[in-house]
Amino acid sequence: MKLFPHLAILLFSFLNPMIVFAQEHKKCLDLLVNIRDWKETDLTQWDHNKEGTQGGALFYFGAEHKDDPSHLQFEMLRRRFETFKPSLAFYEGPDRGIATTDTATIKQFGESGYVRWLAGQANIPIVSLEPAFTDLYAYLLSKYSHEQVDLYMFAKEASRLHHRKNMDKEAVLQAINQVIAKVPSMTGPNEPLLTSIPQIEHTYRKYFTQGYEWWQLPQSFFDPAKSGTAALFTNDLSELSSTFRNIYMVQKLAKEVYAGKRVFAVVGRNHVPLQAAALDCAID
């Protein structure tokens, strides 16, 4: 299912003009698939390899969000990286750093940290696949109320820390307080409305009655694929964020391949089939 053209045009207004496609490539974004129109099948391809016409190439590695060094995907990721011999690598999410060893890096930072580790060992540049938070935040604020966007932002990160990193309440709240302190420097002119844990808790009670505390919401509450009556505003914000990020990723990756780079990128695996056709169009 194609992305509606007017949505792609709208999102362009939020993106850094230095990475926006040449006019003739904008049509490629219509080939992006919205996650709510996509279904996984036995034939779904989680990796995507594409040779460019200017000497560049892309290997897109679709990863599961894991932090167990014994998981087979990490050996596969390493082999793909070494065989492809990239000149530039991309990771998903913010740069949370690396540890002193490869296994410690995987335990702390998962596949995102591991590709940073591999790039460091290969002495090649490493770049985030994420759009500027200022741009994403502004886009979400154009669609939902300020307090809903802020609650979504903090509750989603709390859920990630609780469910993926097995943090208890005390550890999660400590981490979120650190996020609260950093956010104003990341949001540009749109300063956050919620600036404390009590404000987050108060806003949460306005919108949710499901019996969870705000910091332990199930990750299904942030599943962008949920639609219809089953979707909460947090699901809808996740879908908007996913679409915005997919547009940015396609532009960024295609630009670097077109410039002749050998690009190795690691991303949560569902992004790959959603972007594949648009990437093929843009890289040709």
Backbone as CSV, one residue per row, in Angstrom:
resi,resn,N_x,N_y,N_z,CA_x,CA_y,CA_z,C_x,C_y,C_z
1,MET,0.864,-1.198,0.000,0.000,0.000,0.000,0.890,1.235,0.000
2,LYS,0.632,2.160,-0.906,1.459,3.347,-1.009,1.147,4.336,0.107
3,LEU,2.185,5.083,0.486,1.994,6.188,1.404,1.271,7.301,0.663
4,PHE,0.275,7.928,1.270,-0.428,8.999,0.583,0.537,10.128,0.252
5,PRO,0.560,10.574,-1.000,1.533,11.585,-1.413,1.499,12.840,-0.558
6,HIS,0.299,13.287,-0.134,0.236,14.531,0.633,0.945,14.385,1.973
7,LEU,0.961,13.179,2.527,1.661,12.962,3.781,3.165,13.084,3.573
8,ALA,3.665,12.497,2.510,5.098,12.605,2.211,5.491,14.060,2.021
9,ILE,4.655,14.828,1.317,4.961,16.241,1.092,4.957,17.000,2.407
10,LEU,3.993,16.697,3.278,3.934,17.355,4.580,5.187,17.083,5.389
11,LEU,5.620,15.837,5.406,6.778,15.499,6.213,8.047,16.159,5.697
12,PHE,8.125,16.426,4.404,9.299,17.103,3.872,9.549,18.425,4.585
13,SER,8.479,19.094,4.995,8.627,20.413,5.602,9.312,20.338,6.952
14,PHE,9.384,19.135,7.548,10.023,18.985,8.848,11.460,18.472,8.739
15,LEU,11.874,18.054,7.531,13.156,17.379,7.395,14.260,18.339,6.983
16,ASN,15.486,18.023,7.374,16.661,18.793,7.010,16.772,18.871,5.490
17,PRO,16.739,20.067,4.917,16.758,20.159,3.449,18.029,19.621,2.830
18,MET,19.096,19.467,3.600,20.348,18.959,3.042,20.236,17.497,2.644
19,ILE,19.242,16.766,3.180,19.138,15.354,2.828,17.877,15.040,2.036
20,VAL,17.111,16.067,1.699,15.903,15.817,0.918,16.294,15.404,-0.495
21,PHE,15.554,14.441,-1.042,15.828,13.927,-2.386,15.804,15.029,-3.431
22,ALA,16.500,14.763,-4.500,16.273,15.541,-5.700,14.814,15.371,-6.098
23,GLN,14.265,16.369,-6.776,12.837,16.381,-7.093,12.378,15.079,-7.748
24,GLU,13.209,14.529,-8.640,12.791,13.339,-9.371,12.742,12.093,-8.500
25,HIS,13.328,12.146,-7.288,13.321,10.987,-6.411,12.178,11.008,-5.393
26,LYS,11.478,12.125,-5.283,10.424,12.208,-4.278,9.317,11.186,-4.517
27,LYS,9.094,10.825,-5.777,8.064,9.830,-6.091,8.366,8.483,-5.448
28,CYS,9.633,8.228,-5.153,10.008,6.947,-4.552,9.371,6.768,-3.178
29,LEU,9.114,7.884,-2.476,8.525,7.778,-1.147,7.099,7.245,-1.192
30,ASP,6.440,7.350,-2.358,5.107,6.778,-2.480,5.136,5.255,-2.394
31,LEU,6.327,4.666,-2.533,6.454,3.209,-2.479,6.664,2.695,-1.054
32,LEU,6.826,3.615,-0.107,6.895,3.191,1.290,5.584,2.512,1.687
33,VAL,5.691,1.502,2.514,4.513,0.774,3.006,4.235,1.210,4.442
34,ASN,3.000,1.566,4.712,2.611,1.888,6.083,2.512,0.599,6.879
35,ILE,3.011,0.605,8.090,3.056,-0.619,8.885,1.661,-1.193,9.145
36,ARG,0.639,-0.358,9.104,-0.718,-0.856,9.338,-1.304,-1.541,8.107
37,ASP,-0.630,-1.419,6.988,-1.056,-2.089,5.758,-0.195,-3.307,5.440
38,TRP,0.712,-3.649,6.323,1.698,-4.694,6.062,1.469,-5.894,6.973
39,LYS,1.688,-7.084,6.425,1.592,-8.304,7.213,2.840,-9.151,6.969
40,GLU,3.385,-9.660,8.043,4.528,-10.580,7.922,4.050,-11.908,7.325
41,THR,4.865,-12.473,6.438,4.580,-13.785,5.867,5.846,-14.637,5.930
42,ASP,5.721,-15.882,5.509,6.886,-16.765,5.478,7.921,-16.305,4.458
43,LEU,7.513,-15.448,3.531,8.415,-14.975,2.476,9.039,-13.615,2.801
44,THR,8.699,-13.047,3.965,9.240,-11.734,4.312,10.760,-11.769,4.393
45,GLN,11.393,-10.812,3.730,12.850,-10.691,3.740,13.251,-9.628,4.770
46,TRP,14.099,-10.028,5.709,14.491,-9.101,6.774,15.777,-8.343,6.441
47,ASP,16.537,-8.796,5.461,17.718,-8.075,4.994,17.460,-7.578,3.581
48,HIS,18.177,-6.518,3.199,17.996,-5.978,1.853,19.338,-5.486,1.327
49,ASN,19.697,-5.979,0.161,20.981,-5.635,-0.453,20.709,-4.952,-1.783
50,LYS,21.328,-3.780,-2.001,21.072,-3.040,-3.229,22.356,-2.351,-3.704
51,GLU,22.716,-2.602,-4.964,23.860,-1.941,-5.581,23.395,-0.631,-6.224
52,GLY,24.160,0.436,-6.019,23.834,1.716,-6.627,24.491,1.884,-7.979
53,THR,24.047,2.881,-8.713,24.597,3.125,-10.045,25.834,4.009,-10.002
54,GLN,26.150,4.578,-8.852,27.304,5.471,-8.729,28.467,4.810,-7.978
55,GLY,28.440,3.478,-7.884,29.513,2.770,-7.205,29.241,2.457,-5.755
56,GLY,28.162,2.999,-5.202,27.807,2.715,-3.821,26.969,1.462,-3.703
57,ALA,26.694,1.066,-2.479,25.875,-0.126,-2.237,25.297,-0.043,-0.830
58,LEU,24.201,-0.751,-0.621,23.546,-0.810,0.686,23.380,-2.252,1.117
59,PHE,23.769,-2.545,2.354,23.325,-3.788,3.003,22.546,-3.370,4.240
60,TYR,21.246,-3.685,4.219,20.335,-3.305,5.292,20.045,-4.551,6.114
61,PHE,20.488,-4.568,7.351,20.341,-5.727,8.228,19.161,-5.496,9.153
62,GLY,18.095,-6.306,8.999,16.931,-6.215,9.864,17.133,-7.077,11.102
63,ALA,17.197,-6.427,12.254,17.553,-7.118,13.499,16.371,-7.218,14.449
64,GLU,16.406,-8.236,15.275,15.516,-8.311,16.426,16.167,-7.544,17.563
65,HIS,15.333,-6.964,18.411,15.876,-6.194,19.540,16.274,-7.165,20.649
66,LYS,17.525,-7.585,20.615,18.046,-8.570,21.555,19.320,-8.041,22.216
67,ASP,19.588,-8.523,23.431,20.843,-8.164,24.099,21.540,-9.394,24.686
68,ASP,21.278,-10.543,24.077,21.924,-11.793,24.471,23.037,-12.093,23.464
69,PRO,24.315,-12.025,23.880,25.418,-12.240,22.941,25.401,-13.600,22.262
70,SER,24.704,-14.593,22.839,24.656,-15.916,22.231,23.596,-16.019,21.139
71,HIS,22.779,-14.984,20.972,21.757,-15.020,19.935,22.439,-15.076,18.572
72,LEU,21.940,-15.948,17.708,22.586,-16.194,16.423,22.690,-14.960,15.539
73,GLN,21.807,-13.975,15.763,21.836,-12.827,14.869,23.141,-12.042,14.975
74,PHE,23.801,-12.101,16.130,25.014,-11.301,16.280,26.190,-11.886,15.502
75,GLU,26.275,-13.203,15.438,27.290,-13.827,14.598,26.988,-13.549,13.126
76,MET,25.718,-13.613,12.755,25.328,-13.323,11.376,25.630,-11.865,11.032
77,LEU,25.317,-10.953,11.970,25.577,-9.536,11.744,27.075,-9.304,11.510
78,ARG,27.899,-9.929,12.341,29.355,-9.765,12.191,29.834,-10.278,10.845
79,ARG,29.355,-11.441,10.435,29.785,-12.007,9.157,29.353,-11.125,7.990
80,ARG,28.120,-10.646,8.038,27.631,-9.771,6.972,28.467,-8.493,6.896
81,PHE,28.769,-7.937,8.036,29.552,-6.705,8.094,30.940,-6.921,7.484
82,GLU,31.613,-7.992,7.881,32.967,-8.248,7.406,32.991,-8.579,5.913
83,THR,31.987,-9.308,5.438,31.928,-9.660,4.020,31.622,-8.451,3.155
84,PHE,30.733,-7.579,3.632,30.294,-6.424,2.852,31.382,-5.346,2.760
85,LYS,32.220,-5.234,3.796,33.296,-4.243,3.859,32.764,-2.816,3.650
86,PRO,31.964,-2.349,4.585,31.347,-1.021,4.417,32.354,0.119,4.593
87,SER,31.994,1.262,4.029,32.763,2.487,4.267,32.017,3.421,5.215
88,LEU,30.755,3.090,5.522,29.918,3.893,6.412,28.877,2.969,7.029
89,ALA,28.593,3.160,8.318,27.603,2.321,9.000,26.568,3.186,9.707
90,PHE,25.357,2.636,9.816,24.248,3.315,10.485,23.668,2.425,11.576
91,TYR,23.209,3.047,12.646,22.545,2.335,13.739,21.211,3.011,14.029
92,GLU,20.305,2.275,14.646,19.005,2.807,15.018,19.050,3.386,16.420
93,GLY,18.263,4.432,16.656,18.167,5.005,17.987,19.277,5.995,18.278
94,PRO,19.324,6.497,19.534,20.383,7.427,19.922,21.696,6.694,20.150
95,ASP,22.775,7.431,20.175,24.083,6.846,20.459,24.230,6.686,21.972
96,ARG,23.986,5.465,22.440,24.130,5.186,23.872,25.530,4.677,24.199
97,GLY,26.421,4.688,23.214,27.802,4.313,23.456,28.081,2.844,23.217
98,ILE,29.263,2.423,23.620,29.672,1.027,23.566,30.363,0.683,24.880
99,ALA,30.592,-0.599,25.103,31.312,-1.054,26.297,32.753,-1.412,25.908
100,THR,33.469,-2.023,26.820,34.885,-2.309,26.579,35.110,-3.556,25.734
101,THR,34.084,-4.406,25.605,34.206,-5.610,24.781,32.962,-5.743,23.904
102,ASP,33.043,-6.632,22.905,31.876,-6.825,22.045,30.706,-7.450,22.800
103,THR,30.989,-8.453,23.642,29.894,-9.108,24.369,29.252,-8.160,25.388
104,ALA,30.076,-7.378,26.064,29.523,-6.413,27.018,28.705,-5.354,26.292
105,THR,29.136,-4.975,25.114,28.387,-3.997,24.318,27.019,-4.544,23.949
106,ILE,26.956,-5.800,23.516,25.674,-6.414,23.162,24.763,-6.476,24.393
107,LYS,25.296,-6.877,25.537,24.489,-6.984,26.752,23.882,-5.635,27.147
108,GLN,24.665,-4.568,26.978,24.200,-3.255,27.399,23.387,-2.527,26.331
109,PHE,23.782,-2.694,25.070,23.223,-1.830,24.022,22.644,-2.581,22.829
110,GLY,22.588,-3.913,22.892,21.952,-4.692,21.840,22.601,-4.531,20.479
111,GLU,21.779,-4.726,19.447,22.304,-4.689,18.077,22.761,-3.290,17.672
112,SER,22.134,-2.264,18.231,22.527,-0.897,17.916,23.952,-0.616,18.405
113,GLY,24.234,-1.061,19.623,25.584,-0.893,20.139,26.593,-1.754,19.409
114,TYR,26.162,-2.959,19.003,27.102,-3.878,18.361,27.576,-3.347,17.013
115,VAL,26.695,-2.738,16.234,27.156,-2.188,14.958,28.084,-0.994,15.205
116,ARG,27.876,-0.247,16.292,28.817,0.819,16.639,30.175,0.226,16.989
117,TRP,30.149,-0.910,17.695,31.392,-1.598,18.036,32.121,-2.055,16.778
118,LEU,31.398,-2.696,15.875,32.008,-3.196,14.645,32.584,-2.055,13.810
119,ALA,31.857,-0.949,13.731,32.342,0.198,12.969,33.612,0.771,13.601
120,GLY,33.636,0.793,14.928,34.840,1.268,15.605,36.035,0.379,15.330
121,GLN,35.828,-0.931,15.346,36.907,-1.861,15.055,37.397,-1.714,13.620
122,ALA,36.478,-1.397,12.706,36.829,-1.230,11.292,37.298,0.185,10.975
123,ASN,37.226,1.062,11.950,37.652,2.460,11.793,36.901,3.168,10.667
124,ILE,35.569,2.992,10.644,34.737,3.681,9.660,33.728,4.559,10.399
125,PRO,33.205,5.579,9.739,32.216,6.459,10.384,30.941,5.695,10.728
126,ILE,30.315,6.123,11.804,29.065,5.537,12.259,28.068,6.662,12.517
127,VAL,26.838,6.517,12.011,25.844,7.591,12.040,24.500,7.020,12.475
128,SER,23.711,7.818,13.187,22.370,7.390,13.579,21.417,7.465,12.396
129,LEU,20.495,6.502,12.336,19.436,6.499,11.330,18.278,7.424,11.697
130,GLU,18.340,8.039,12.859,17.202,8.792,13.363,17.181,10.228,12.858
131,PRO,15.994,10.744,12.551,15.867,12.175,12.264,16.151,12.987,13.523
132,ALA,16.404,14.255,13.357,16.590,15.122,14.521,15.347,15.058,15.399
133,PHE,15.565,14.901,16.693,14.422,14.803,17.598,13.551,16.053,17.517
134,THR,14.168,17.204,17.305,13.419,18.452,17.158,12.368,18.332,16.066
135,ASP,12.750,17.723,14.934,11.828,17.592,13.800,10.712,16.595,14.087
136,LEU,11.077,15.444,14.657,10.063,14.442,14.982,9.084,14.976,16.022
137,TYR,9.590,15.635,17.033,8.762,16.189,18.107,7.775,17.217,17.535
138,ALA,8.272,18.087,16.666,7.414,19.098,16.054,6.313,18.445,15.221
139,TYR,6.667,17.396,14.498,5.662,16.711,13.679,4.579,16.073,14.548
140,LEU,4.970,15.386,15.615,3.982,14.755,16.493,3.091,15.794,17.162
141,LEU,3.677,16.953,17.516,2.886,18.025,18.122,1.881,18.608,17.146
142,SER,2.133,18.465,15.849,1.173,18.950,14.852,-0.031,18.018,14.735
143,LYS,0.053,16.850,15.350,-1.003,15.838,15.236,-1.751,15.580,16.545
144,TYR,-1.076,15.732,17.671,-1.691,15.452,18.978,-1.350,16.560,19.961
145,SER,-2.077,16.579,21.078,-1.853,17.631,22.070,-0.474,17.487,22.693
146,HIS,0.010,18.598,23.230,1.343,18.624,23.819,1.472,17.612,24.951
147,GLU,0.474,17.563,25.823,0.586,16.652,26.956,0.519,15.196,26.509
148,GLN,-0.237,14.893,25.458,-0.284,13.524,24.953,1.066,13.116,24.347
149,VAL,1.680,14.004,23.591,2.980,13.702,22.987,4.030,13.499,24.072
150,ASP,4.036,14.356,25.085,5.022,14.208,26.163,4.796,12.923,26.949
151,LEU,3.536,12.623,27.264,3.244,11.385,27.992,3.689,10.180,27.175
152,TYR,3.368,10.177,25.902,3.807,9.102,24.999,5.325,8.948,25.043
153,MET,6.033,10.039,24.922,7.491,10.019,24.870,8.087,9.408,26.141
154,PHE,7.640,9.865,27.295,8.208,9.375,28.547,7.732,7.959,28.885
155,ALA,6.456,7.673,28.642,5.930,6.348,28.969,6.530,5.276,28.062
156,LYS,6.772,5.609,26.803,7.374,4.633,25.884,8.791,4.283,26.321
157,GLU,9.561,5.282,26.696,10.929,5.008,27.155,10.905,4.224,28.467
158,ALA,9.991,4.560,29.358,9.875,3.821,30.618,9.511,2.361,30.356
159,SER,8.589,2.135,29.425,8.194,0.771,29.072,9.382,-0.007,28.504
160,ARG,10.164,0.640,27.654,11.354,-0.018,27.085,12.324,-0.432,28.191
161,LEU,12.569,0.460,29.128,13.513,0.171,30.205,12.992,-0.940,31.120
162,HIS,11.693,-0.907,31.389,11.113,-1.900,32.294,11.053,-3.283,31.654
163,HIS,10.565,-3.351,30.410,10.318,-4.653,29.787,11.545,-5.214,29.070
164,ARG,12.336,-4.377,28.440,13.503,-4.886,27.713,14.745,-4.964,28.585
165,LYS,14.876,-4.025,29.524,16.070,-3.983,30.369,15.810,-4.484,31.783
166,ASN,14.577,-4.933,32.029,14.212,-5.534,33.326,14.472,-4.608,34.509
167,MET,14.280,-3.310,34.303,14.470,-2.361,35.393,13.237,-2.339,36.297
168,ASP,13.473,-2.209,37.607,12.349,-2.056,38.530,11.922,-0.589,38.572
169,LYS,10.900,-0.312,39.367,10.329,1.031,39.387,11.363,2.081,39.751
170,GLU,12.154,1.836,40.785,13.135,2.820,41.230,14.140,3.150,40.115
171,ALA,14.622,2.113,39.439,15.602,2.327,38.371,14.983,3.059,37.191
172,VAL,13.736,2.705,36.849,13.067,3.365,35.728,12.867,4.847,36.032
173,LEU,12.360,5.171,37.228,12.101,6.567,37.565,13.392,7.381,37.602
174,GLN,14.456,6.766,38.066,15.745,7.458,38.063,16.185,7.772,36.635
175,ALA,16.018,6.798,35.747,16.404,6.996,34.350,15.521,8.053,33.680
176,ILE,14.218,8.032,33.969,13.311,8.998,33.344,13.599,10.409,33.849
177,ASN,13.977,10.551,35.104,14.369,11.871,35.597,15.568,12.413,34.828
178,GLN,16.484,11.525,34.442,17.624,11.942,33.634,17.168,12.366,32.242
179,VAL,16.197,11.633,31.686,15.649,11.996,30.372,14.959,13.350,30.451
180,ILE,14.167,13.568,31.502,13.469,14.843,31.682,14.449,16.008,31.674
181,ALA,15.599,15.809,32.314,16.610,16.873,32.373,17.215,17.159,31.001
182,LYS,17.280,16.140,30.134,17.917,16.308,28.818,16.969,16.831,27.747
183,VAL,15.688,16.500,27.876,14.741,16.770,26.789,14.696,18.240,26.357
184,PRO,14.685,19.222,27.271,14.591,20.613,26.808,15.681,21.013,25.811
185,SER,16.842,20.391,25.901,17.926,20.720,24.971,17.748,20.031,23.627
186,MET,16.760,19.130,23.511,16.557,18.339,22.302,15.349,18.773,21.485
187,THR,14.482,19.603,22.049,13.180,19.846,21.429,13.096,21.163,20.670
188,GLY,14.154,21.940,20.639,14.125,23.198,19.906,13.149,24.173,20.520
189,PRO,12.367,24.859,19.679,11.453,25.885,20.203,10.254,25.309,20.947
190,ASN,9.973,24.024,20.760,8.814,23.396,21.415,9.224,22.783,22.746
191,GLU,9.251,23.588,23.777,9.680,23.087,25.078,8.666,22.085,25.623
192,PRO,9.126,21.042,26.337,8.194,20.041,26.877,7.229,20.652,27.880
193,LEU,6.023,20.122,27.876,5.004,20.586,28.812,5.121,19.849,30.146
194,LEU,5.442,18.556,30.081,5.594,17.746,31.291,7.063,17.753,31.697
195,THR,7.346,18.247,32.887,8.738,18.426,33.312,9.062,17.761,34.643
196,SER,8.185,16.867,35.115,8.445,16.162,36.368,7.660,14.863,36.396
197,ILE,8.094,13.945,37.236,7.377,12.679,37.402,5.942,12.909,37.876
198,PRO,5.694,13.767,38.877,4.297,13.995,39.288,3.415,14.503,38.153
199,GLN,3.942,15.353,37.274,3.155,15.831,36.134,2.847,14.691,35.166
200,ILE,3.810,13.810,34.949,3.588,12.653,34.083,2.495,11.761,34.679
201,GLU,2.588,11.488,35.980,1.595,10.643,36.648,0.202,11.254,36.562
202,HIS,0.106,12.551,36.781,-1.201,13.234,36.740,-1.800,13.146,35.332
203,THR,-0.996,13.388,34.319,-1.480,13.329,32.940,-1.869,11.907,32.565
204,TYR,-1.093,10.950,33.029,-1.393,9.548,32.744,-2.793,9.174,33.239
205,ARG,-3.149,9.628,34.427,-4.455,9.273,34.997,-5.610,9.899,34.208
206,LYS,-5.343,10.933,33.446,-6.375,11.539,32.607,-6.740,10.649,31.420
207,TYR,-5.786,9.848,30.958,-5.974,9.126,29.703,-6.059,7.607,29.842
208,PHE,-5.573,7.058,30.956,-5.506,5.606,31.066,-6.197,5.119,32.334
209,THR,-6.976,4.041,32.172,-7.670,3.433,33.309,-7.451,1.920,33.322
210,GLN,-6.399,1.460,32.619,-6.219,0.009,32.434,-5.597,-0.706,33.628
211,GLY,-5.215,0.009,34.664,-4.715,-0.663,35.863,-3.206,-0.771,35.958
212,TYR,-2.496,-0.246,34.988,-1.032,-0.234,35.052,-0.557,1.104,35.610
213,GLU,0.641,1.094,36.182,1.298,2.356,36.469,1.903,2.872,35.168
214,TRP,2.107,4.184,35.089,2.527,4.788,33.819,3.863,4.262,33.331
215,TRP,4.728,3.858,34.246,6.083,3.446,33.865,6.159,1.971,33.436
216,GLN,5.043,1.232,33.552,5.067,-0.196,33.244,4.049,-0.586,32.178
217,LEU,3.612,0.378,31.356,2.644,0.045,30.310,3.200,-1.050,29.404
218,PRO,2.369,-2.009,28.996,2.837,-3.056,28.080,3.358,-2.441,26.783
219,GLN,4.317,-3.099,26.171,4.871,-2.582,24.929,3.839,-2.603,23.800
220,SER,2.794,-3.411,23.957,1.718,-3.413,22.958,1.016,-2.063,22.875
221,PHE,1.085,-1.261,23.935,0.473,0.065,23.919,1.200,0.999,22.951
222,PHE,2.398,0.597,22.525,3.200,1.423,21.625,3.440,0.728,20.290
223,ASP,2.652,-0.304,20.018,2.778,-1.037,18.763,2.175,-0.206,17.634
224,PRO,2.979,0.235,16.659,2.439,1.091,15.598,1.484,0.367,14.659
225,ALA,1.490,-0.957,14.658,0.633,-1.718,13.748,-0.809,-1.822,14.238
226,LYS,-1.059,-1.536,15.508,-2.419,-1.624,16.036,-3.271,-0.499,15.486
227,SER,-4.446,-0.848,14.982,-5.317,0.163,14.398,-6.766,-0.104,14.774
228,GLY,-7.642,0.791,14.360,-9.058,0.621,14.629,-9.396,0.845,16.083
229,THR,-10.418,0.169,16.567,-10.878,0.376,17.947,-9.871,-0.132,18.969
230,ALA,-8.946,-1.006,18.535,-7.947,-1.533,19.467,-6.824,-0.536,19.724
231,ALA,-6.729,0.506,18.907,-5.608,1.438,19.006,-5.870,2.526,20.041
232,LEU,-4.861,2.805,20.828,-4.848,3.932,21.746,-4.101,5.082,21.083
233,PHE,-4.159,6.272,21.677,-3.426,7.374,21.057,-1.928,7.102,21.064
234,THR,-1.459,6.276,22.000,-0.040,5.918,22.009,0.317,5.034,20.811
235,ASN,-0.592,4.148,20.408,-0.385,3.366,19.184,-0.361,4.279,17.961
236,ASP,-1.271,5.248,17.932,-1.338,6.154,16.789,-0.086,7.024,16.688
237,LEU,0.411,7.490,17.821,1.641,8.274,17.812,2.830,7.426,17.360
238,SER,2.839,6.166,17.739,3.900,5.269,17.280,3.845,5.075,15.771
239,GLU,2.631,4.978,15.218,2.493,4.840,13.767,2.972,6.095,13.057
240,LEU,2.614,7.262,13.572,3.080,8.519,12.976,4.598,8.619,13.045
241,SER,5.155,8.241,14.185,6.608,8.268,14.351,7.282,7.301,13.392
242,SER,6.719,6.101,13.247,7.281,5.104,12.343,7.310,5.613,10.906
243,THR,6.220,6.221,10.466,6.143,6.744,9.110,7.168,7.852,8.883
244,PHE,7.235,8.773,9.820,8.188,9.882,9.735,9.615,9.359,9.660
245,ARG,9.937,8.404,10.521,11.291,7.857,10.573,11.620,7.074,9.295
246,ASN,10.654,6.334,8.772,10.898,5.585,7.539,11.231,6.518,6.374
247,ILE,10.509,7.625,6.271,10.792,8.598,5.223,12.216,9.133,5.366
248,TYR,12.571,9.489,6.582,13.926,10.009,6.817,14.986,8.965,6.487
249,MET,14.788,7.734,6.944,15.791,6.688,6.735,16.032,6.430,5.251
250,VAL,14.949,6.351,4.472,15.091,6.116,3.036,15.907,7.232,2.392
251,GLN,15.585,8.467,2.726,16.317,9.601,2.160,17.794,9.553,2.545
252,LYS,18.040,9.325,3.813,19.423,9.347,4.311,20.252,8.226,3.699
253,LEU,19.738,7.019,3.678,20.479,5.885,3.142,20.716,6.042,1.641
254,ALA,19.666,6.421,0.914,19.806,6.566,-0.536,20.806,7.656,-0.890
255,LYS,20.810,8.735,-0.141,21.748,9.833,-0.391,23.194,9.353,-0.273
256,GLU,23.470,8.553,0.755,24.850,8.096,0.974,25.261,7.066,-0.080
257,VAL,24.342,6.186,-0.464,24.658,5.224,-1.521,24.891,5.955,-2.839
258,TYR,24.047,6.946,-3.121,24.195,7.719,-4.357,25.539,8.447,-4.391
259,ALA,26.063,8.777,-3.213,27.363,9.447,-3.129,28.524,8.468,-3.265
260,GLY,28.230,7.186,-3.480,29.271,6.200,-3.704,29.729,5.449,-2.470
261,LYS,29.028,5.606,-1.353,29.405,4.925,-0.112,28.901,3.475,-0.117
262,ARG,29.672,2.622,0.564,29.208,1.261,0.854,28.590,1.312,2.250
263,VAL,27.268,1.298,2.280,26.513,1.588,3.489,26.005,0.303,4.124
264,PHE,26.356,0.097,5.387,25.841,-1.024,6.171,24.973,-0.426,7.268
265,ALA,23.699,-0.812,7.300,22.767,-0.240,8.270,22.056,-1.345,9.034
266,VAL,21.884,-1.142,10.324,21.191,-2.101,11.191,19.983,-1.401,11.798
267,VAL,18.819,-2.038,11.659,17.570,-1.420,12.091,16.637,-2.514,12.594
268,GLY,15.658,-2.148,13.415,14.614,-3.099,13.802,13.992,-3.696,12.560
269,ARG,13.866,-5.003,12.527,13.671,-5.694,11.261,12.403,-5.315,10.501
270,ASN,11.330,-4.910,11.184,10.102,-4.569,10.461,10.284,-3.378,9.526
271,HIS,11.255,-2.523,9.814,11.473,-1.360,8.954,11.927,-1.770,7.555
272,VAL,12.631,-2.880,7.442,13.244,-3.245,6.160,12.202,-3.509,5.073
273,PRO,11.229,-4.403,5.271,10.246,-4.616,4.200,9.377,-3.399,3.919
274,LEU,9.209,-2.519,4.888,8.425,-1.305,4.661,9.160,-0.328,3.750
275,GLN,10.479,-0.343,3.805,11.281,0.629,3.064,11.870,0.081,1.768
276,ALA,11.875,-1.235,1.576,12.646,-1.864,0.506,12.343,-1.314,-0.873
277,ALA,11.069,-1.227,-1.245,10.720,-0.780,-2.593,11.116,0.683,-2.803
278,ALA,10.919,1.504,-1.783,11.296,2.918,-1.893,12.805,3.065,-2.047
279,LEU,13.571,2.250,-1.323,15.030,2.283,-1.446,15.482,1.851,-2.829
280,ASP,14.888,0.785,-3.349,15.245,0.326,-4.688,15.008,1.410,-5.725
281,CYS,13.882,2.100,-5.591,13.549,3.194,-6.513,14.549,4.334,-6.396
282,ALA,14.882,4.723,-5.168,15.734,5.880,-4.949,17.193,5.622,-5.284
283,ILE,17.646,4.377,-5.101,19.050,4.048,-5.343,19.315,3.797,-6.825
284,ASP,18.305,3.374,-7.575,18.496,3.130,-9.026,18.964,4.394,-9.732
